Amino acid sequence: MYYIYILKCKDGEMYTGCTFDLKERIERHENGHVPATALRLPVKLVSYVAISDKYKAFEFEKYLKSGSGRAFIKKHLI
């Protein structure tokens, strides 16, 4: 399984990522090992979606990072 996840950072902004090991990736974020969120701690897991196909998972992550994807997140996921 691949997981597309959304974190809420201390600054109120959302971070979207994709991983095959959700627990390990969240721990890396929480411990400051991910440069994109290291200065925005603490982070809170808001939502995640599991997709079995790697390529579809990364396509969905890319969509969520687009303008319409960010609107989708605000309307449906948070």
N, C-alpha and C positions, 0 to 999 in steps of 0.2 A: 504494500500500500504506500501511496504517496500522500502527504498531508499538506494542504494549503492552509496556512494559519494567519490570523490577524492578531497583532498585539497592540495594546494601547500603552503608549509611553508616558512618562512623567510630564512631558510638555503638552500632553493632550492629543498629540498626533498619532496616527495609526501607522503600523509597520506591517507589511504583508510579505510572507516568505513561503518557501516550499521545501519540504524535506521528506526523507523516507523514515526517519527516526524522530518523531515529534518530541518525546520526552527529553532526549539528549539535546536536541536543538533549543528547546526552551531553557534548559539548564545553562547552555552556552550563552544565551541572551542574558539570563539572570546574573551570571557570573562576570559579565562584561567582556566576553570573548568575541563578540560580534561588533565590529567597528561601527556599523550603521546605528546601533542602539546603545553602545557603551556609555555615551555621554547623556543618555536619555532615560536612565534607570530611576526608579524601578519600572519594569514592564509587567503588564497583566495580559494573559491570554483571554481574548474576547470571543473568538470563534475559530473553528477549523472544519475542514471538509476533507474526507478521505476519498481518493480516486485510485483505482487499481492501475490504470494506464499512465505510465511515466510522462509521455508526451502530452496527453490531455491535461494532466495535472499542471505541467509547466505552461501550457497554453492558458489555462484558467488563471494561474498566478499572473501571467502577463496581462490578461484582460482586467483583473482586479486592480492592477497598477495604472490602468488607463483612466482617462477622465470619466467615461461612462461606468467603468468598474468601481471607481471610488464612490460614485453616486449610488450604485447598486449596494455597496457595503453600507452606506449610511441609511439607505431605505430598508434593507432586508436583513442585515447581519448584526447590526449594533443598535 
